[in-house]
């Protein structure tokens, strides 16, 4: 093989392309994902005045004490505060349908029976409940921000959820604190990170130990007895995490769900009885029960499905405050509506960046005058936010009298007209009230006009994002296009250089020379990228990969069968190998069908039956036995593959024995600690997982570092090897050493694969253990296929591994929705929460299959016959032959997908599903890019290291051979001299 491009230049261009790609991706992410428009500062007394009456901040207001500020707000609001105390109870992950039902149907009987006290409050009118629709991403921290600030956080807050920072935006917690309210908090420590200096007393618990369903709630409830009897607080926040953790562990139908609902019902009853006794039926304490998000049937959340966005808002007051509303439990509001509603109830300014509107059905105890005043204050706040984003919005001219008119025209004119109608009707109602001539119809007209403006403004502001920096986006896309072009050119150059090496003599006119598999891979890659322009194809992408991979194997099977006559006629000894290829392809198709039926992934068809659901219905006994069988398959297959080298390289037995220890420990962990899955994490189980991690890391590193030395030194340091080294040419030594390199990579590759699978058996849900073992079996089959003749193009074989990695990704229950990220696996073996460690474990858990198949490329390199045309001692040429396709193909395929989907995201930026479908997929594509880059780096550094050791020992052998030859020549010369003498 003759290369016109040197190895150093080739490697430099590849590294440069990857770095350019990462820079472009970073620029695009920061440019595309919005930071919601925010007004700086906090609302003050000016919020109780009309926007056109703002005359700057009154310096005298800044010098007021908290008590004076509270009195000022009460006077300016013109709404007497009906409550003195607030208890905000957050039940993390509670779907509203568990309490209120769905589609005008009551909740399931089991859920009704689990919360009898709460249901009695709803039926008696003491409580009023709403379905509060949460905006994606449906994870805790962004949803808490939405509830307290009324603003919709930026989409990338899903990332910041694991490293919460103090909330800087205006919010009701800050407003209550400035008004002198004493606030206490017990529960999720996310509150402590959002509001680090606002709470008088706290007891925070970590929200990330999702295996704990008991202590996280007990640590909250144990404070109730003391705190409810004290009178030195105004606001109490309780954040219960156990129900969300139950969902993560076992889904909605987990056997712990009903007991957990009963526990929450008992807490509600305890709170209500205590405050009723203390208030003496005066109803001065308001209990608000909310949930930050819902959950899917599997118990996950993060996406935009109805099950995930269906959160609860339940207001519980005295009977004279709340009253029965027919059908109120089926009313849907937005989660951001909670903030302005609480602001109105406690006479504090509505946060500046609020986009929510008052939940009027929760304020029916207000008089008509008070209700219109509350709606007016809400309208003024939204008008200020509109003016900040629409510079031409000048709604009010006080010199002209407001009249009711039909609204049309530009956005600015529409908003001005809608508000003008509401203000005119409100003024008319006031004048008629003074003359005692108004009626209920006048109030209804004014309220309806306010509602029309509020809903229009809220909807527009909710969808409004900052103008994206076009220059930054263009630079990012250009960088990714450049990187993709460089990688594809390098791949084309390398393929052109080696295209004649893989042809078997006599087969030039056979189907092997037609390149059907090559054409299919190219067409499939382009077709899959183009299909992402459809939201439905994004949601159900797993069907693409299953179809494309199966079609690829069928095409290879057809080519193999067509090539049999040519092989038989030209090279008779290939009959057995051709049979192996056919068997491998058939087994790959069968195993692929098993993976296809294991999970009904995606978004729309998860309710369909599959193998995993069937096993779970059979019970934990069958799931555990399946996991043990999968572990046995993984251990048996890996050790058998390693035993192939045992007859030639005895040191392999040491690696095999060392790998037995973590395998036994994983088996023990599965048997002893899996029953504790539904209880709090035990220290023994945590220590067991940590011990396995440490052992696997040591074995992996030791195998990579030591195995080439043991293999090569064992061969090169023997006396016969010295005699061999001095009797052969240096090119022969290099070729033999290349064989030793492949042996080292084979052993390292299988050791890393086994270690990776053992880690996944700890992190993955037990039901995913069998797909993992099937994937490893497919790796073994592809290695057998690659090892037999006639060879397929190497880049096609590497692309096949990439395809199998994507198939496995979806076969293990993943999708393009954030809801399928398994948070529980990120905290196995962790005793203290760490964003870094948990983030790494979550990444490992999510991308188990792609990384497994990328690591398998090491084994592929070792079994693939690479015979470059060597020139002298050109070790760099060998390195290029070993790493060219294995590194370039994954990078190029991923680069095509990344660049194409980036363009799709730009095209779809105004699509209805941009934040619910296309943006989550882009985050997955970005994370997949990181996975591929890390995997390729591991491959490259391993091969370079092994090849460096091979070169060192081979050159040492050649040097010693030359010394022996020189010594032999000197001895022969001395013998001749003595003989002549």
N, C-alpha and C positions, 0 to 999 in steps of 0.2 A: 504494500500500500504506500503510495507516494503522496506526501502532503506538501502542498505549496505554502502552507501556513505553519509556522513553528509552534511548538507546544506552549512556549511562554506567551506568545502573542495571543494564541487561542484562549488560554486561561485568563489572560488579562482582559480580553474583550468580554468573556463570559462574566467575570466578576463585576466589571464595569456596568454591564447590562443589568445585572441583578441590583446593584446599588442604585442605578438610575430609576429602575422600576420601584424600589422602596421609597425613594425620594418623591417620585411622582404620585405614588399612592398616598403618602402622607399629606402632600399638598392638596390633593383632591379631597381627602376626608375632611380636612380642616376648612376647606372652601365650600364643600357641598352641604355638610350637615349643619343645620342652622343653630345659631344661638338666638333664642327668641328675643324680639325687641323688648327692651326693658327701660323704664324710666328710672333714673337714679333718685336716691333719697327715699324718704318715707312720707306717707300722707300725714297731714296735720290738720289744724282747724280750717285751712283753706278748702279741704274736701267737702265741707258742709256749706260752701258757697258755690255759686255758679261759676263755670270756667271763665266767663268774660268779666267776672268781678274780681279775679285774682289781681292783687296789687302788690305782689311780692310777699315774702315771708315776714311776718310780724315779729320783730326781735323780742317784744315783751312776752310772746308765747313761749320762747325758748327758755325763759327764766322761771317758768312755772314749775311748781312741785308736782309729783305724780298725782297727788290728791286733787290739786287744782286743775290739772289737765283732765282728770276724769269728770269733774264737775263742769268744766268748760264744754267737753264733748256732749254731756247730757243736755246742756242748755242749747247748744247749736243744733243738735240732731232733731230736737222737737219730738222725740219719741221716748217716752219713759221706758226704762229698762225693766222688762218683766222678771229678770232673773238676777240673782246675786252671785251664784256659783255655777261652774260648769265642770262636769265630769265627761271627758272625752275618752271613750273606750274604743280602742282599735283592735278588732279581731282579724289578725292577718290572714289573708287568703279566703275569707268567708264569702262564698257566692250569695248574692241576694236571694236567689231562688230557694236556697235552703231554708230561709225564713219567710219569704213572701210568695213563693211559688213562681210559676212561669206560664206565660200565655193564658192568663186568667184562670189558671188551674192552681190549686193549693200545693204546698210542698209535699214531698213523699211522706207517707204515713210514718215511717221510721224517724224522719226529721221532725215532723209535727209532735210526735210523742216524746222526742228528746228535749224539746224546748216548750214545755207546757206553760210556764210562767210568761215567757215572751209572747206567746200566742194569745194568752189571756189579756195582756196589755193592749195588743193590737185590736182584739175584738171589743174591748171595753172603751176604746177611744183615748186611753191614757197615752198610747204611743201611736205614732204615725210613721210609716216606713216608705222608702222609695228605692227604686233601682237606680243607683248612681253610676252612670256610664263612665268608665275610666278610659283615658286615652293611652294608646301604646307609646312607649313600651310599658307593659304591666308588671313592673317590679317595684319594690317597696319605696326606695328613696325618691324617685320621681313622683310617685303617687302621693307621698306625704307632702312634698313641695306643692303639688297641685292643690291639695286640700287646705293648706294653711296660707297660700299666697293667691290662690285663684288663677294662677298663670300655668300654662302648659309648658313644662320644662323642655329643654332641647333633647333631641333624640339620643345624643351620645351620653345622656345621663344614665343610660343602661350600663355603660362602662363604669361611670363614677359611682354606681350603686355599691361597688365593692371597696370603695375608698372614699367615703363620704366626707365632704368638706362643709364648713360652716355656710349656712344660707345667708346670702347678702341682700337678696331682694326683700322688698317690703312684704310683711306677712302679719297675720293676726296674732301670732305668739309674741312677736316683737311689739305690736301695738298694745296688747294687754299688759306686757311688762312695763312699757313706758307709762301706762295709765295707773301704775302702782299695784297691779294685781299680782298676788303671790302664787307662783306656779310650782307644782311638784310633778314628778314624772317617775313611773316605774314600768320597766319592760324593755323593749328593743332599744339598744344603745344607739341606733341611728338618730334618735332624737337628741342625744347628748352631743353627737357630732354636728348636727344641723344647728343646734342652739346651745353652744358650749357654756354660756354664762347666764342663762336665763332662769335656771331652776333652783329653788330653795332647797329641796331635798330630792334625791334621785337614788335609784337602784337599777342600773342598766344591765341587761343580759345580751349576749351576742346572738344575732339573728342567723348566723351562718352554720351553727351546729345542728343541721336539720335532722340528725338522728335522735336528738333529744326532744321528746314530746311531753315530758313530765316536768322537769325542773324549771324550764323556761317560763312556765305558767305558775308554778308554785312560788317562784321568786317574786312574782307580781302580787298574787293573792295574799301572801303572808303579811303584806303591809296594810291590807284593807281594814282589818279590825281596829288598828290603832289610828290610821289616818282619817277614817270616816267619823271617828269620835272627836277629832280635833277641829278647832275653828280658826286655825291660823293659816288657812290657804283659801284661795279663790278659784284656782283652776287646777284640776287633777287630770293628768294624762296617764292612761293605762294601755299598754300595748302588749297584747297576748299573741304569742308566736306558735303555740302548740298545734293549732288547727292547720296552719300552713305546713308545718313539718309533717303532720300526719298525711297531708295530701302528697307531699314530695315522696314519702316512703311508699304509700300504698294506693294513692289515687282517691277519687271521690268515694269509692265503694270499700275503702279500707275498713276493717272491723273495728278500728279505733275511732272512726269518725263520729259515730253516734254517741259513745261515751264522752268524747271531747265536746260535742254540742251540748250535752247534758251538763258538763262542767261549766261551760260558758253561761248557760241558763241559770245555774245556781248562783254564779257571780252576779248576774243581772238582778236576780231576786234579792240577794243580800244587799246590794247597793240601794235598790229601790226601797226596801223595808227600812233601812237605816236613815236615808234622807227623808222619808215620809215621817218617821218618828221625830227627827230633829226639826223638820220644817213645820211640824204640827199642821199639816194640810195647807200650808200657805203657798206651796209650790214655788219656792224661790231658788231651787236647784234644778238645773237642766242636765239630763243625762243624754248624751249623743253617742250612739253606737255606730261605728263606721267600719268598713273594711277597705283595705287599700286596693285590692284586686280580687278576682275570682280564681278559678283554676280549671284546667281541662280535666277530662275523665281520668287521665294518668296522673293528675295532681300537679302538673307543671303550669307555668305562667310566663309571660313575657311578650306574647303575641297579641293579636287583635281580634281573636274569635270572640263570639258572644259570651262563652263560658268564662273567658279570662277577663273581659271588661265589665262583667256584671257584678259590680260591687254594691255594698249596702250602705244606706244612710237612714238611721232610725232615731227619731226624736222622741224622748220620753219626758213628759212633764206632768203636772197635776191635771186633774180632770177639767178644772175651770180654765186651763191654758190650752190644752189640746182638745180636739173633738173628733168624732167619727166622720170620716170622709168615705163614702161608698166607692170602692174600687181604688182607694189611694195606694194600696200595696202594689198596684200594677202601673203606677205612674213612673215614668222614666225621666230623670234629670241628669245633668252632667256633674261629674265629681267636683269640678271647679266651682259649682254653685254653692258648695258648702261654705266657702270663705266669706262671700258677701252676706250670706244668711246669718252666720255667727256674728259678723260685724254689726248687723242691724240689731241682733238680739242683745248685744252687750255694749251698744253705744260707743263703738270705736270706728275710726275711719276705715273705709274699704281699702285694701292694699292697692297701691298705685297701678300695678300691672295685672290686676284681676281682669279676667275675661268672662267670668261667670255672672249669672243673674240670680236674683233672689228666688229661693224656693218658696213661692207664695203660699202653697198649701201648708207649709210649716209655720206660717205667720198669720193664720186666720183669726187669732185672738186680738190682733191689732184692729183699731178702728179704721174706718174708711180714710179719714184724714191722715192717720199714721201710716197706712199702707201706701197711699199715694206719695207721701213724703219719703218713705223708704225707696220707692221706685224712682223718685226724682233724684235722690242721692246716688243711686246706682247708675242712672243715666248720665249724670254729671261726670262720674268717675270714668265711664266708658268714653264719653266725649273727649275727655282729656287724653285718653290713650289713642283715640282716633286722630286727634289733632297732632299728636307726636309722629304719626305715621302718614298722615295726609296733610301736607303742608298748606294745601289750598282750602282746607276745611275751615270756613268762616260762617258758622251757622246763624249767629245771632246779631241782629241790628236793633238795639233797644229803642231806636227812634221809630221803628215801624211796629205796628200792631200785628201780632201773630194771628194767622187765620188758618183754618183747616183746608187742605187742598190735596189733590191727587199727586202722588210722588212718581217721578220718572226722571230720566237723564243720567248724568254721570254718577259715579259712586259718591262723590262729595255731595252733590245735590240731593241724592237719594237719602243719605243720612241726615242732612239738614232738614229736609222735608219731613221725614218720619219723626224726628225730635220736635220740630216745630208744631206738628199736629198734636203730639202728646202734651206739649207745654200749653198750647192754646186751649185744649180741652180741660187741662188741669186748672188753668186760670178761670175758665168759664165755670167749672164746678165750684171753685172757691167763691166766686162772686154770687153764685146762686145760693151757696150755703149761707153767706152773710145775709141775703135777703129771704132766707128760709123758703126758697122756691125750687130747690134741687130735688131730684128723685134718684132712685137706684139706677136708672138707665144712664144718667149723666156720669155717675161713678164708673159704671161698667165701660162706657165709651172711653173715658180717660185711662182707665186701667188697661183696656185693650190696646190703645194707642201706645202707651208706654211699653207694653209687652212686645208689640210689633217692632219698635225701635230696639229694645234690648236684645231680642232674639237675632235680629239682623246684624247688629253691631257685634254681638258675641260670636256669631258664626263666622263673620268676616275676620275678626281678630284671631279666632282660634286657628284659622287656616293660614293666617298671614305669617310669613317668615321674612327674615332680612333679605335684602337683595344680595344674591350670591356674588362674590368677587369673581368677575368673568376672567380677569387676568390670571388669577390663581388656579381656577379650574382649567383654563386653556393650557397653562404650564404643566399641570399635573397630567392631563390627557396626552399632551405632546411627549412628555417623558415616558409614559407607559407605551405609547406607540413606537417611540424610538427603541425602547428596550425590547419590545416584541419583535420589531424588525431585525434587530441585531441577532437575537437568539434564533430566529427562523433562518436567517442567512447563514449563521454558523452551522445549524443543523443541515441545511441544504448542502453546504460545502463539504461537511464531513460525510454525508451520505453519498455524494458524488465521488468522493475519494475512495470509498470502500465498496461501491456498488458491484464491482466485479469479483470481490473476494468470496462472496457467499454462494456463487453459482456452482453447481455440481456439473462436471463435464458431461456433455450429452443431453443436458436438460434445457438447452437454450430455447427450444421451441415448445417446451411444456408449459402447463398453466402456471408453474412457479415463476416463469419469466414475465408473466403478464402483470404482476403486481396488483392483483385484485384486493388483497388484504391491505396493501399500502393505500390504494385509492379509497377503500372503505374507511380507514382510519382518518384520512384527510377530510372526506365528506362528512363523517360522523362528528368530527370536532367542529367543523364549520356549522353544520346543521344544529348541533346542540347549542352553540353560542347564539345563533340567530333565533332559536326557539325561545330564548329568555326574554324576548320582547313581549311575550304573552304572560299576563299575570297568572293564568291557570297553569301554564307550563312551569312557571317558577314554583308554584305551590306543590305541584306533583312531579317535580323533576326526577324523582326516583324511577318513574316509569321509563323515562328516556334512557337512563343508564342500564337498567335491566334489559331493555330491548336492544340497545346498541351492543352491549357485551354479548348477549346470546346470539345476535346476528353475526357478530364477528367470529365467534367460535364455530357457528354453522358454516360460515364462509371458509374458515381454515379447514374444517372437516371435509368440505367439498373439494378444496384444493388438494388435500392429502389423498383423498380417494382417486382423484383424477391423475395424480402423480404416480400412483402405484404401478401402472403398466410401464411407464418410462423407467422407474427405479428398478423394476424386476428385469427389464430387458437389458439395462446397461450395467447395473451393479447389483448382483444377486444377493450379496450379503446384507443388503438394506431391508430385506423383507421383514425381519423381526423388529427392526427399529420403526418401520412404517406402522407395524401393528401396534407398537407402543404409542405412537402418536395418535392413532385413531382411538385407542382406549383412553388416553389422557383427555382428549377432546370430549368424548362421551361423558366421562366422569365430571369434567368441568361443567358441562351443560346440566347434568343432574344436580350437582351441588349448587349451581346457580339458581335452579328452580326452588331448591330448599330455602335459599336465602330470600328469594322473591316472596315466598309464602310465609316467612317467619314473622314479619311485621307489616301491617297495613300502614305504611308511613304517610308522609305528606300532611295535608291539612283537611281535605274534604272527605276522605274515605277511611278515617281512622276507626270508625265504628264497625267496619266490616270484620268478619271473623278471620283469624289467622292462627298460626301455630302457637305463638306466644300467649294469646288469649286463652286458647284451649288448655295449655299447660297450667296457666295461672288458675283457671277454674278447677282444675284437678286438685290443686292444693299445693302447699309449700313442700310436702314430701316429694312430689314429682319434680318440682322445680329444683330442689336441692340435689336430687339424684341426677337430674340432667346436668347440673353444674359439675358434679363429681365425674360423670362420664366425659364431659368436655375437657376437664382437667386431665383425665387419663389419656384422652386422644392427643392433647397438646404435648404432654410429656412423652408419650410413646412415639409419636411421629417425629418429634425433634431429636430424641435420643437415637432412634433408628437411623435418621438421616446423618447424624454425627458418626454413628458406628461404621459408616461406609469407609471412613479414613482409618479406622482402628487397626486394620491389618497392616497398613503401611506406616502409620504414625501412632505409636503407642501412647504418646502424650495426650491424645484425645481422650483416653480413659479418665485422666485426671479432671478434664473439663466436664465430662459426663457425670462423674461422681459429685463434683461440686454443685452441679445443677440439680441433683436429686434433693439436696437439703432444702432449698427454697420451695421446691415442688411439694415436699412433705409438709412444710410449714403452711403453705397456702391451703393444702387439703385439711390440715388441722384447723385453720382459721375458718374455713367454710363449714366444717362439721360443728365446731364448738360455739362460734359467735354469730352465725347467721340467724339463729333463733332470737338473738337480741336486737334484730333489725328494728323492731317496732317499739323498743324502749330506749331509754337514754343510753348514750354511748358509754361503755365501761372502760376504765383505765386499762384493764388487761387486754381488751380487744384493740385499743389504740396502740399499746406497746407492742402487741403482736404484729400489727400492720407496719409499724415503724421498723421493727427488727427485719421484716421481710424486705422493706425498701433498702435498708442499709446493705443487707447481704446481696441483693440483686445488683446494686450499684458497684459493690466491690468486685463481684464476679464479672460484670460487664467490662469494667475498666481493666481488670487483671487479664482477662482473655484478650482484649484488644492489644494491650501493651506487651504481654509476655508470649503469646502463642507464636508469633513469627520467629522470635528468638529460639524458642525450644525446637520448633520444626527445623529451622535452617541450621542451627548449630549442631543438632544431632546428626545432620547429614554431612556438614562441611568439615567437622572437626575430627572425623575418623581418619585412620591411616590410609584406608583404601580411597577415601575421597581425595586426599592429597595426591595419591598416585594418579587418580582420575583427572584431577585439575591440571596436572602438568602434561597430560597426554592428549588433551583435546583443545580445539580452538576456542577463543574467547566467545565467539558467536554461539557455539554449542553450550557453553556455560550459561550464557544469558537465557537461552531457550529453556534449559533445564531449570534455571532459577525462576523463570516465568511460571513454570509448573508448580514450583514451591509457593510462589505468590498466590496462585489460585487455591492451593490447599489451605493456606492461612486464611484467606478471605472466606472460604467455605466454612471453616470452623468458627471464625468470628461471626459470620452472618447468621448461622443457625443458633449460636449462643445468644446473640442479641435478639433474635426473633423469639426464642423461648423466654428470655427475661422480660421482653415486652409483653408477651401473652400472659405471663404470671402477674405482672403489674395490673393488666386489664382485668384479670379474674378477681382481683381485689376491688378495683374501682367501679367496674361495670355493674349494672343491675344483674342479679343472678340469671334472669331470663335471657340475657344477651351472651351468656357463656358459650352456648352451642354455635351461634353464628361466628364467634371468634375462632373456634376450633375448625369450622368449615372453611373459613378464610385461610387458615394455615394449611389445611389440606389442599386448597386450590394453589397456594404458593408451591407446595411440593409437586403438584401435577404440572404446573408451568415450568418448573425446573427440569422435570423429566422430558417435557416436550422440547425445551430449548437444547437439551443435551443430545438429542437424537438427530440423525441426518435424514434428508437434506435440510439445511438450516433455513429458517425464515430470516428476513432482514432483522438485524438486531434492534433497530429503533422501533419496529413494529412490535417486537416482543416486550420491550420496555413500556411501550404505550399500552400493551395489554395489561401489564401489571398496574399501571396508572388507572385504567378502567376498572379493574377489579377492586382497587382501593375505593373508588367512588361508589361502586355497587355495595361494598361492605359498609360504607358510611351510612347509607340509607337503610340497609338491612338490619342495622343495629338500633333502629328506632329513631334516628336523627331525621330532621327535615330542614326546610328553609325558614321555619318559624323559631323564634327565640324560646318558645314554650318548651321545646324538646331538649333543651340543654339540661343535663342531669346535674343539678346543683349538689345533690346528696353525695355523689362520688368525690366531690372536691374537698371533702372534709374527713375522709377516712384516713386514720392514722395521724390526725393533727390534734394536739392537746390544747393549743392556743391559736387563736385566729391570726393569720397573716395573709395580707392581700397578695403578696408575691407567691407564697407557697400554694395557697388555695387556687390562685389564678393558673399556676403551672399545672396543678392536678386537674383542674377543669379542662384546660387545653388538652392534656394527655387523654383524658376521658372522652372528650368530644371527638378528637381526631385519631381515635385508636386504629381504625381501619386504614386510612390513607398513610399514616406513618408506618404501619406494619408492612404494607406493600412497598413503600419506598425503601425501608430497611432490607426487604427481600432482594433488592437489586444487588446487594453485596453477594448474595448466593448466586444470583444470575450471572454476575461477572465471573464467578469462580467456575461455573459449569459451561459457560459459553466459550467455544473454541475461537480464540482471537489469535490469528497468525499474521502479524504485521511483517512486511518485508523489511527486516532489520538491516541496518547499515552500520557496521562496526559495533561500537558499544553505546548506541543511542538509547539510553534509558528513558529519555523524555518522550521518545516516539512510542515506547511501550506504555508509558503512563497515559499518553493521549489516546492510544487504542483501548486501554482499559476503561477510562473515564469519559470518553467522548459522548457516546450515546446515553449511557446510564445517567449522566448529569444533565445533558442538554434536553433530552426528551421530556422529562417531568417539568423542567423550567419552561420549555417552549409551550407545552400544552397548557400549563397553568397561565402563562402569559397571554395566550390567545383568549382564554376564558375571562381573565381579569380585564384585559383591554376592551373586549367586546361588551362585557357587562357594564363597564364604566360608561361606555357610549350609550348603552341602553338606559342606564340610570339618568343620564342627561336628557335623553329624549322623553323619558317618562316623568320628569320632575314636576309636571303639573297634573299627573295622573291621580285619579281618586285613591288608588292604592299605593301611593308612593311611600308612605310611612308604614303601612301595614304589611306590604308584600315585597316591594322592590328594595327598600332600604335594609330590612333584615337579611335579605339574600346577599346584598353587597357586603355586609359585615362578615357573613360566612365566607364569601369569596376572598376578602382581605385576610381573614384568619387562615384560610387554606393556602394563600400565598406564603404566609409565615411558616406554615407546616412544611410546604414543599422546600422552601429555602433552608430550613433547619435540617430536614432530612437529607437534602443533597449535600449540605455542608458536612454532615456526619459521614456520608459515603465518601466524599472527596478526601477528607482529612484521614479517614481510615486507610483508604487505598494508598494515599501518598505516604503515610507512615510505614505501612507494610512494604511498599516498594522501596522506600529509603533503606530499610533494614536489609532487604534482599540485595540491593545494590552494594551496600557496605560489605556484606559478607561475601558476595560474589567477587567483588574486586579484591577482597582480601584473599579469597581462594585463588584467583588468577595471579596475584602477586606472589603468593607462596609457590604456585606452580612454576612461575618463571624462575624463582630462586632454586627450586629443586632441579629444573632443567639446567640452570647455570652450574650448579654443583655437580650434576652428572657429567656435564661437558668437561668441567675441570678435572674430575676424576678420570674420565676417559683419556684426556690429554696426558695426565701424569702416568697412566698405565702405559701409553705408547712410548713415552720418554724412557721409562724404566725398561721396557721391552727392547728398545733400540740400544740402550746402554748394555 
